[in-house]
Amino acid sequence: MRLTRLLMGGAALVLLATLSSSAAASASSKPHIIIGAANFEEQAIVANLYADVLKHAGYPVTVDSSLGPRSIVVPALESGQIDLEADYAGTLLNYLHGNNASLAAADNVSTAVPALKKALSSKGVTVLTPSSALDTNVFAVTAATAKKDHLTTISSLSKYASKMILGGPSECPTNPGCELGLEQTYHLHFASFKPTDEASTISVAALKSGEVQVVELFSSDGNVVNNHFVALVDNKHLEPADYITPIIRKAVDTPAVAKLINGVSAKLTTAQISKLNVLVTGPDKDAPAAVAETWLKAEHLL
């Protein structure tokens, strides 16, 4: 009887050892994924969102959130120094075509993504599902102005622009994505232009005080949401379709990895990323990694 139990115990130990070995082999078979990001807060947040869901699923992950501008990040991805990054669909497409800001495909995410896949394919890189989080220039008005003049789109400014002051960075009058583009694409001519700053405190204050009636801001930096401004819909696609989009090396683009990253994209909206940006850039200056983890748990992704 004792011998039988000993034999059974030995068999159990062999079985446990085999299972442990299989689990270790399974874990080690998952690729080590290096996530890169440009050195600003939003990029650090999204890099950590990707990293956390991958780690939670057992992938070894390294995050480098201080690589620098796109001119460093994209070559690092193409050469295999990094495996995954979050980029902005329209502007990335323009960059890959020699910073050509006139590419029609870059103006709509439905055309930008296939064009990106084509442009990146020879480098062993592809594109996962874009999020609905948009980080681009927007032209904003106060809620009161929007209600009074029934403003919802940039086109709806046509009856009122000639009596309005436009605010924006000093280069706005000659920038094809700012006043020059508003004139050429929307045929808007403002009463005057007032230089403010690059979508920051001076621009916000000028709009709130009435010094300007329209101002250029960034769609995801939190100023629009926090101040209850109305970002007018770019209905003629003046700005590139800069939806936050995962760019990944084909070598690590397995169905399991894609499902995890696409799950993040499915939950990430402009309002959501704006709120996360405010937490990181606001008075409390929360760490991007902590903000990312808290949001993922709230969204039941961890």
Phi, psi and omega in degrees: 000312180297321180297319178299317180294323178295319179296319178296318179298320178296319178298320179297319179296320177298317179298315179298319180297320179295316179297317180297318179296320179295319179296318180295319179296321179297316180296317183289341180283346178283131185292147172284120186251124178258121182255126179251160179204151172290161189270065168215164196302313183301319179296320179295321179298309184293322177301320179287329174300312179298315183298317185294317181291327178290315178299318180300331179269004175097010179274136171287130188225142170236136178246127172241099186260021181226036183293324183119201186288175181303329181294344174259318185295312185295313176299326178296323178291315182295328182272351180090008176291328172232162184248340189207141174207157173262124179233187185241114197309304185296312182292324176297318179298317177300317180299315182293343177251040174072036181057039178278103184281001183256011180292121181296325183296336183283349186276348183220132185297330181292336177259332181293319183295310176300323179293323176296315180302318180294317183291329185265344189305316183292345179265004181075027185234147177219186187234134174267189185291125178292152174276175174264011177279118185252125176239092181212175175291137174230155176252120190244151174230165175288159178300324180295316178295318180299319181291316183297317185257007179056051183264126176228326181239167175295324178300329182290353175282351190303326181280345191238342187304322184295346178251009185246154174257130179264135176247149179175181179297161188301332181276358185306316184302333182249007183269128181294347176261004182232233187299318180301316179293324177297325178288314186285320185270320185252354181058040178263136177230111184276158179299321178193172178238136177241117178293132179239255175209185182277080173054044182230208192300323182292318178297315180298314181296321181295321179289318181295324182277346181091005176298326173231155179254341176224139180218148176275128176228180173259138186295334188244011185274359176097340182295324180293310182294312185297329183257007179057034175285163176251116176276116184289135182294129179279075191287348176249012174057052175293317183269153176295156181280078187271062173279139180296121190227130178285129177245126192222147174287138182300332182298334180246004182276072175273162177304324181292316179295314181301319180298318180295312183290320177295332176296324175293313180302323183295335183261342189273115179245171177299317180297321181293311182293329176298316180295321179293320177299320180297321179297325182277322185263349182285190185303322183282337178048058177297151180289138179306321181296319180291319179296318180298313182297317180298317181294318180298321178293319179296329181269005178062037176260352174238000000 
